[in-house]
Amino acid sequence: MAGTKSRISYDLVMHTNPSLSEIVAQVRTSQPRLGQTHLTVIDGPAASGKTTASRRIAGALGAHLFHIDQMLEGWGGLARLWPRLLDEVLLPIREGKPGVFRAWDWERQCLGQWSEVPVTKFLVIEGVGTGHQEVDEYASFKIWVEAPQDLRLKRGLERDGPQTAELWKAWIPEEVELHKAQNTRARCNVIIDGTAALLD
């Protein structure tokens, strides 16, 4: 069984900077592994361009797009993210039921309102940590988005405000360690340069 999973995880050739049409074609012809759902996960370090890429890919697929930051329990919640994603979203969808979770209220810094992730033919989930090794069993396609750290930090501070500088300094080593432990980049089917536009 372990050998089968390994073969499945590495069966597609890794390409750098494929076009949007190439990605969509590969996802559409992939085998659904999350019940009847074709799941695409988009991982990579924070502020690398995952959100921009995921919006274009989901739009072209007609997929539901789920930003995993909705589940992230604050700046220190990265370690708890995968178990919640698996238990509250992926496993129910595999059984044909919508994922149900409590979104994180970033303003109040606590769990907030209940939200759903519907059962759809195509589902795109983006965010740091989505490419966990265990997702190989459920994902039809895995994408890595990257950009230089200095650019990502600049983007992050522009987005979140200069007062988050210390939070970013603590976050970066944590995500680096996670991606290293999970060998995320090497396990993805394609790599996208987050400094350039995704070509049609």
Sequence and secondary structure as in RCSB ss.txt:
>XXXX:A:sequence
MAGTKSRISYDLVMHTNPSLSEIVAQVRTSQPRLGQTHLTVIDGPAASGKTTASRRIAGALGAHLFHIDQMLEGW
GGLARLWPRLLDEVLLPIREGKPGVFRAWDWERQCLGQWSEVPVTKFLVIEGVGTGHQEVDEYASFKIWVEAPQD
LRLKRGLERDGPQTAELWKAWIPEEVELHKAQNTRARCNVIIDGTAALLD
>XXXX:A:secstr
 HHHHHHHHT S  EES  HHHHHHHHHTS   BTTBEEEEEE STTSSHHHHHHHHHHHHT EEEEGGGT  ST
T HHHHHHHIIIIIIHHHHTT  EEEEEEETTTTEEEEEEEE   SEEEEESTTTT GGGGGT SEEEEEE  HH
HHHHHHHHHH GGGHHHHHHHHHHHHHHHHHHTHHHH SEEEETTS    
